[in-house]
C-alpha cells in the first residue's frame, strides 16, 4: 500500500452522493441509501491526521507494534468486541500524536492499559474496570492510581474527543455503500468483510499505515484488496 494507491482510491469517496441517489429502494439498505453520503462525508471531516506520529517520543514504531499486539491479545482474552481493539489503538495513536511531552518507553505499558480502559468504556455496555486492568491486564505492574491519572491525562490531551472514526468504522460504512452499487460486492459482502477484518488487524500494527494514511484511505485500500481476493 502506498500513498499513490490511497489517493487514487479516495476518488471512490467523491461518488458517494451518486451511489446513494442511484441505488433502488432496499429495506435492508434504506439508511445507507438515504444517509450514506452524509455518513462518509462526516467520517472524512472528523477523522484525525496523525502525521506528527512518534517523532518527538522515545517510544518508536517497533514499541508501538508490540503494544498493539499485546492489546489485541488481552482484549481477545477478555472477549471484548473487536470495536474495542480498534478504538483503543486509535486512542493510543492520537495520544502519541497530540502529547507534546516526550513519552518514555517505560510509559508504554501504562498508556496501552489505559487506552484499553477508555475504549472499553466507550464501546461496551459492561466495560472493563480499573481493578481488572490493574490485576489481570497489567498483573499488578500498573497501579490503579497510575491508570486513573493516565486516563485523566489522555482525555485532557484529546480534549475528551473519544468518538473519532476508526479504520473499522470507515471500512464498514464504505463496504455498505459499495455493496449497493456493485453486485459482486453485495454477493460476497460477508467474505469481503472477513478478509478486510483480517487485513485491518495486521494493518493497525504498522506504524506507517496508521500515521501516514488517514482511516478512510487505509480502509479503501484494504477493501480493494479484499474485493480482489473474492473475484
C-alpha positions in Angstrom: 0.0 0.0 0.0 1.5 3.3 -0.9 0.3 6.9 -0.9 -0.5 7.0 -4.6 -2.8 4.0 -4.2 -4.6 5.6 -1.3 -5.0 8.9 -3.1 -6.4 7.2 -6.2 -8.8 5.2 -4.0 -10.1 8.4 -2.5 -11.8 9.1 -5.8 -14.3 6.5 -4.7 -15.4 8.8 -1.9 -16.3 11.5 -4.3 -19.0 9.3 -5.8 -20.8 8.8 -2.5 -23.7 11.0 -3.5 -24.1 9.2 -6.8 -24.1 5.9 -5.0 -26.8 7.0 -2.6 -29.0 8.5 -5.3 -28.8 5.8 -7.9 -29.5 2.8 -5.7 -33.0 1.4 -5.9 -35.1 1.1 -2.7 -34.0 -1.8 -0.5 -35.4 -2.1 3.1 -32.1 -3.5 4.3 -30.1 -0.6 2.9 -32.5 2.2 3.4 -30.4 4.0 6.0 -27.3 3.7 3.8 -29.2 4.8 0.7 -30.6 7.9 2.4 -27.7 8.9 4.7 -24.7 7.0 3.3 -23.2 10.1 1.5 -23.6 12.2 4.7 -22.0 9.5 6.8 -19.0 9.2 4.5 -18.5 12.9 4.4 -18.8 13.1 8.2 -16.1 10.4 8.5 -13.8 12.3 6.3 -14.3 15.5 8.2 -13.8 14.0 11.7 -11.0 11.5 11.1 -7.7 12.6 12.6 -4.4 13.3 10.9 -1.6 11.6 13.0 1.2 12.7 10.7 3.1 14.1 13.7 3.5 10.5 14.9 6.2 9.4 17.3 8.9 11.8 16.1 9.3 13.5 19.4 8.9 10.4 21.6 11.3 7.8 22.9 8.6 5.3 22.0 9.1 4.2 18.4 7.3 2.1 15.8 8.5 -1.3 17.0 7.5 -0.5 20.6 4.0 0.6 19.4 3.6 -2.6 17.3 4.5 -4.8 20.3 1.9 -2.9 22.5 -0.8 -3.1 19.8 -0.3 -6.8 19.5 -0.5 -7.1 23.3 -3.6 -5.1 23.4 -5.2 -7.3 20.8 -4.3 -10.4 22.7 -5.6 -9.0 26.0 -9.0 -8.0 24.5 -9.4 -11.4 22.9 -8.9 -13.0 26.4 -11.5 -10.6 27.9 -13.8 -11.4 24.9 -14.3 -7.8 24.2 -15.8 -6.8 20.8 -13.4 -6.0 18.0 -14.6 -2.4 18.1 -12.8 -2.0 21.4 -9.5 -3.0 19.9 -9.6 -0.6 17.0 -10.8 2.2 19.3 -8.1 1.5 21.8 -5.3 1.7 19.2 -6.9 4.9 17.7 -6.9 6.5 21.2 -3.3 5.4 21.8 -2.1 6.8 18.5 -3.9 10.1 18.9 -2.3 10.4 22.3 1.1 9.9 20.8 0.4 12.5 18.2 -1.1 15.1 20.5 1.0 14.8 23.6 3.8 17.4 23.3 5.8 16.0 26.2 8.4 13.3 25.2 6.9 10.0 26.2 9.4 7.4 27.6 9.5 3.7 26.8 8.7 2.9 30.4 5.3 4.6 30.0 4.3 2.3 27.1 2.5 -0.3 29.1 0.6 2.2 31.2 -0.5 4.0 28.0 -1.7 0.7 26.4 -3.6 -0.4 29.5 -5.3 2.9 29.9 -6.2 3.2 26.2 -8.0 -0.2 26.5 -9.9 1.0 29.6 -11.1 4.2 27.8 -12.0 2.4 24.7 -14.0 -0.3 26.7 -15.9 2.4 28.5 -16.9 3.9 25.1 -17.7 0.8 23.2 -19.0 -1.8 25.7 -22.2 -2.0 27.7 -20.4 -3.6 30.6 -16.9 -2.1 30.3 -13.7 -3.3 31.8 -12.8 -1.9 35.2 -9.8 -0.2 36.6 -9.4 -3.0 39.1 -9.5 -5.6 36.3 -6.9 -3.7 34.3 -4.7 -3.5 37.4 -5.0 -7.1 38.5 -5.4 -9.0 35.2 -4.2 -6.9 32.3 -1.1 -5.5 33.9 -0.6 -8.2 36.5 -0.2 -5.6 39.2 2.6 -3.8 37.4 0.4 -0.7 36.8 -1.4 0.6 39.9 -5.0 1.8 39.9 -3.8 5.3 40.8 -1.5 5.3 37.8 -4.2 4.1 35.5 -6.6 6.8 36.7 -4.0 9.6 36.4 -3.1 8.4 32.9 -6.7 8.3 31.9 -7.1 11.9 33.0 -4.0 12.9 31.1 -5.1 11.1 27.9 -8.6 12.5 28.0 -7.3 16.0 28.6 -4.8 15.7 25.8 -7.5 14.5 23.4 -9.9 17.2 24.7 -12.3 14.4 25.6 -12.9 13.7 21.9 -13.1 10.0 22.0 -15.7 9.4 19.3 -13.2 9.6 16.4 -13.7 7.3 13.4 -11.5 4.2 13.4 -10.4 2.2 10.4 -13.2 -0.3 11.3 -15.9 2.4 11.2 -14.7 3.6 7.8 -14.4 0.1 6.3 -17.9 -0.9 7.4 -19.6 2.2 6.0 -17.7 2.1 2.8 -18.5 -1.5 2.3 -22.2 -0.8 2.7 -22.0 1.9 0.1 -20.1 -0.2 -2.4 -22.4 -3.2 -1.9 -25.3 -1.1 -3.1 -23.5 -0.2 -6.3 -21.7 -3.3 -7.3 -23.4 -6.8 -7.5 -20.0 -8.6 -6.9 -19.5 -6.7 -3.6 -23.1 -7.4 -2.5 -22.9 -11.1 -3.3 -19.6 -11.5 -1.5 -20.1 -8.9 1.3 -19.6 -11.4 4.2 -16.5 -12.8 2.6 -15.1 -9.3 1.8 -15.8 -8.2 5.4 -13.9 -11.3 6.8 -10.9 -10.6 4.6 -11.0 -6.9 5.4 -11.1 -7.5 9.1 -8.1 -9.8 9.0 -6.1 -7.3 6.9 -7.1 -4.4 9.3 -5.9 -6.3 12.3 -2.5 -6.5 10.7 -2.5 -3.0 9.2 -3.0 -1.3 12.5 0.2 -2.8 13.7 2.1 -1.0 11.1 3.4 2.4 12.1 3.5 3.9 8.6 0.0 2.8 7.7 -1.5 4.4 10.8 0.5 7.6 10.9 0.9 8.4 7.2 -2.6 7.4 6.0 -6.0 8.5 7.2 -8.5 5.8 8.2 -10.7 6.3 5.1 -7.6 6.0 2.9 -6.4 2.8 4.5 -9.9 1.3 4.7 -10.4 1.9 0.9 -7.1 0.2 0.0 -7.9 -2.8 2.3 -11.4 -3.1 0.8 -9.9 -3.0 -2.7 -7.6 -5.8 -1.8 -10.4 -7.8 -0.2 -12.7 -7.4 -3.2 -9.8 -8.6 -5.4 -9.5 -11.7 -3.2 -13.2 -12.5 -3.9 -13.1 -12.0 -7.7 
